[in-house]
Amino acid sequence: MKTLLQLFLISILGLSCGMSTSLVAATTSTQITGSTSTTDYSGKKAAEKRTLAPSSTSNEALIGVDIAERSDDPCFLRARYRNIATGGDGANVRFAECDDNNNNEGTDDSHRTLAMPSGGFVTGVRICMNSEQDKMKGIQLIGRYGACLLGEEKVYVSPAPCSQVFKSSGIEYRLCDTDQPNYQTLSCNSSSSSLSVHYERTNCQGSNNGPDSDWEEAVYCPDQTVATGIRLNHREGNGGRRIITGVALDCRKVELPD
């Protein structure tokens, strides 16, 4: 038998167990509270700064980013937020300094999107640099499920029912496991409940094997807090562009009201 809190988290924080919990959602609301603490920077920190964040009263937390480049310069990042109580889409806040005719958002073929799965929120970040150590060339978002942030011992998640589309002999297929359970139970104290997504460009220094010793140090929000803003360190580039060289997080506490 699941507790009231577990049922609410399953419904509102994007988790699923195949049951209706609309009455629970009407009586319980997760809140972002307290003052802001800021992590150190992954990458450089001794240039100009820009903070991408929604209103402090919006109750929104970071769930993903879009990144892009122009002429090999990392000049665009969009921070995506989600309401931590309702699960609804929140603010999209841009750093758009590519000085181009594409809304200053870089080239379309360089655009990449990284996002936490449903119910997940960003709690850490890490970047990789080019060999000259003056440009961001990859980013890793680290996160946790909302239930775990609130101190729950377990989280209930829907398994991916089908694979991504692949082609064979000109026909598109998906691989689907019809024997999958409706949901899986993960321990919040296990690495299985930790979340991570990353993208690494080919000119990231080192072996291009994803986040490893070639990357900058990861930075993390304190326990039971979530990223409510992302800070960018940036410098002047060629052609009027501004180049991202470091990333930090603003963090606030997540809790249920008394």
Secondary structure, DSSP 4 states (H G I P E B T S, - for coil): ---HHHHHHHHHTS---SS--HHHHTT---EEEEEEEE---EE--SSEEEEE---TTS-EEEEEEEEEEETTEEEEEEEEEEETTT--EEEEEEEE---SSSTTS--GGG-EEEEPPTTEEEEEEEEEE-TTSSSEEEEEEEEEEHHHHTT-SEEEEPPP-BPPPEEETTEEE--B-TT--S-EEEETTSGGGEEEEEEE-TTSSS--SSSSTTSPPPEEPPTTEEEEEEEEEEEE-GGG-EEEEEEEEEEEEEE---
